[in-house]
């Protein structure tokens, strides 16, 4: 059996940084599959995009666009925390990872995590951390993460 479609699949599901034009490609709707994400106007999206872009490589949102449909089908983000600990070290925090429910099982989540962890490594981070649900623990273990300690949270809304 020949795998001649593999290069096409690789190109079709390329990870790239978020662009302001991704608002019209279903980016917000994709985030709604992850958590509460009220409607965001084009202006609000543009304002937040500009704010995040001004942080440069310290805050990166990546996406995978299905080149056939033009829809954003996966996203994740990372921000770099600059610390005094560890000789003024840096820690990467991965957040908001979601793959569209219609395309799960195609290793897109792993591609996102690799892109984000590679970015953290290139920024000089000594570790990358993330929070996930108990159900997603196995996925992140397959990506090289291990469970450590306990997550605590306090909500203000």
PyMOL commands that set and color helices and strands:
alter all, ss='L'
color gray80, all
select helices_A, chain A and resi 6-12+20-25+27-31+42-53+56-58+85-88+101-103+108-122+134-142
alter helices_A, ss='H'
color red, helices_A
select strands_A, chain A and resi 15-17+59-66+71-82+90-99+127-130
alter strands_A, ss='S'
color yellow, strands_A
deselect
rebuild
show_as cartoon
